[in-house]
């Protein structure tokens, strides 16, 4: 299976997102990218939409349910939301949706900032491996991988997808 071209996925996602927001009568959404890949996808998506406003970034490390097991990633950075969350229509962007746990952590963090009017979830890839009932509203592509495979987004420019095999222990 060949991995899709991220630039083409972004173009398609921009059209689907525009349609999704119009159907819901959302005119001025605030964009938030989940660090790191979701930030790169947000930048590319906003460029494709011709929008040049700033956007927020979330680092959900402290909100993950595996924090106590795995500890902190060495490159944890603070989240930055340069706007109010309360009452806003948010577009939450991530690169790869797998279990849904990152999105759950992001929603928990967002609600600590306030109660948004709505949250639209946008993901470049859905790996069809959900452990939680979380599905994107707009997705670039849905893939099913072997249990020992993962996909990693490389970037920020150009965006590339790389298939990775998990190390197997003997």
C-alpha positions as CSV (number, residue, x, y, z in Angstrom):
1,X,0.0,0.0,0.0
2,X,1.4,3.4,-1.0
3,X,0.9,6.2,1.5
4,X,-1.1,9.2,0.2
5,X,0.5,12.6,-0.7
6,X,-0.1,15.0,2.3
7,X,-0.3,18.0,0.0
8,X,-3.1,16.4,-2.0
9,X,-4.9,15.4,1.3
10,X,-4.6,19.0,2.6
11,X,-6.2,20.3,-0.6
12,X,-9.1,17.9,-0.3
13,X,-9.5,18.5,3.4
14,X,-9.7,22.3,2.8
15,X,-12.7,21.8,0.6
16,X,-14.4,19.4,3.0
17,X,-13.7,21.7,5.9
18,X,-15.2,24.7,4.1
19,X,-18.3,22.7,3.3
20,X,-18.5,21.3,6.9
21,X,-18.3,24.8,8.5
22,X,-20.8,26.3,6.0
23,X,-23.3,23.5,6.7
24,X,-23.1,24.4,10.4
25,X,-23.2,28.1,9.8
26,X,-19.8,28.6,11.4
27,X,-18.2,31.7,10.0
28,X,-15.2,32.6,12.2
29,X,-13.7,29.4,13.7
30,X,-10.5,29.4,15.8
31,X,-7.9,26.9,14.7
32,X,-5.9,24.8,17.2
33,X,-3.1,22.4,16.2
34,X,-2.0,19.5,18.5
35,X,1.8,19.6,18.8
36,X,3.7,18.7,16.7
37,X,2.2,17.1,13.6
38,X,-1.2,18.8,14.1
39,X,0.6,22.2,14.2
40,X,2.2,21.4,10.8
41,X,-1.2,20.3,9.3
42,X,-2.9,23.4,10.7
43,X,-0.3,25.6,9.0
44,X,-0.7,23.8,5.7
45,X,-4.5,23.8,6.0
46,X,-4.7,27.5,6.8
47,X,-2.4,28.3,3.8
48,X,-4.6,26.2,1.5
49,X,-7.6,28.1,2.8
50,X,-5.9,31.4,2.2
51,X,-6.2,32.3,5.8
52,X,-3.4,34.1,7.5
53,X,-4.6,34.5,11.1
54,X,-2.8,33.1,14.1
55,X,-3.8,29.8,15.6
56,X,-3.5,28.1,18.9
57,X,-1.2,25.1,19.8
58,X,-1.8,22.4,22.3
59,X,0.8,20.2,24.0
60,X,-1.3,17.5,25.6
61,X,1.5,15.7,27.4
62,X,0.2,16.5,30.9
63,X,-3.3,15.4,30.0
64,X,-2.5,12.0,28.5
65,X,-3.9,9.0,30.4
66,X,-0.5,7.2,30.0
67,X,1.5,10.1,31.6
68,X,2.2,8.2,34.8
69,X,3.4,5.1,32.8
70,X,5.4,6.8,30.1
71,X,6.5,10.0,31.7
72,X,7.1,13.3,29.8
73,X,8.3,13.5,26.3
74,X,11.7,15.4,26.4
75,X,10.4,18.2,24.2
76,X,7.2,19.2,26.1
77,X,6.3,22.8,25.4
78,X,3.5,24.9,26.9
79,X,0.2,25.2,25.1
80,X,-0.5,28.6,23.6
81,X,-4.1,29.8,22.9
82,X,-4.0,33.4,21.8
83,X,-7.8,33.7,22.0
84,X,-10.7,32.9,24.4
85,X,-12.0,29.3,24.2
86,X,-15.3,30.1,25.9
87,X,-18.1,30.3,23.4
88,X,-15.8,29.9,20.3
89,X,-16.2,27.5,17.4
90,X,-12.9,25.6,17.4
91,X,-11.3,23.5,14.7
92,X,-9.0,21.0,16.4
93,X,-6.3,19.6,14.1
94,X,-4.1,16.5,14.5
95,X,-2.0,14.6,12.1
96,X,-2.7,10.9,12.8
97,X,-5.7,9.6,14.7
98,X,-5.1,6.2,16.1
99,X,-6.5,5.2,19.5
100,X,-8.3,8.5,20.1
101,X,-6.4,9.1,23.4
102,X,-4.6,12.2,22.2
103,X,-7.9,13.8,21.1
104,X,-9.4,12.9,24.5
105,X,-6.5,14.6,26.2
106,X,-6.8,17.7,23.9
107,X,-10.5,18.0,24.7
108,X,-9.8,17.7,28.4
109,X,-7.2,20.5,28.2
110,X,-9.5,22.7,26.0
111,X,-12.3,22.5,28.6
112,X,-9.9,23.7,31.3
113,X,-9.7,26.9,29.2
114,X,-13.5,27.3,28.9
115,X,-16.5,25.8,27.2
116,X,-16.4,26.1,23.4
117,X,-19.5,26.5,21.4
118,X,-18.4,23.6,19.2
119,X,-15.3,21.6,18.3
120,X,-14.7,20.3,14.8
121,X,-12.1,17.6,14.6
122,X,-9.8,17.5,11.6
123,X,-7.2,14.8,11.0
124,X,-4.8,14.1,8.1
125,X,-5.0,10.4,8.7
126,X,-7.4,8.1,10.5
127,X,-5.7,4.7,11.2
128,X,-9.0,3.0,11.9
129,X,-7.7,1.8,15.3
130,X,-9.9,3.7,17.7
131,X,-10.0,2.6,21.3
132,X,-12.4,5.5,22.2
133,X,-15.6,6.6,20.3
134,X,-13.8,9.5,18.6
135,X,-14.0,10.1,14.8
136,X,-12.9,13.1,12.8
137,X,-15.4,15.4,11.1
138,X,-12.9,16.0,8.3
139,X,-10.3,13.5,7.4
140,X,-7.7,13.3,4.6
141,X,-7.6,9.5,4.4
142,X,-8.5,6.4,6.4
143,X,-5.9,3.6,6.4
144,X,-5.8,0.2,8.0
145,X,-2.3,-0.9,9.0
146,X,-0.8,-4.1,10.2
147,X,-0.5,-4.4,14.0
148,X,3.2,-3.8,13.8
149,X,3.0,-0.7,11.6
150,X,2.7,3.0,12.3
151,X,2.6,6.1,10.1
152,X,4.6,9.2,11.1
153,X,4.2,12.6,9.6
154,X,7.6,14.3,8.8
155,X,7.8,18.1,8.3
156,X,7.2,20.9,8.6
157,X,7.9,21.6,5.0
158,X,7.3,19.6,2.9
159,X,5.0,17.3,4.7
160,X,5.8,13.7,4.1
161,X,4.3,10.4,5.4
162,X,6.6,7.6,6.5
163,X,5.6,4.0,7.2
164,X,7.4,2.6,10.3
165,X,7.6,-0.9,11.6
166,X,7.5,-1.3,15.4
167,X,10.3,-3.1,17.0
168,X,9.4,-6.6,18.1
169,X,10.7,-7.9,21.4
170,X,11.8,-11.5,21.6
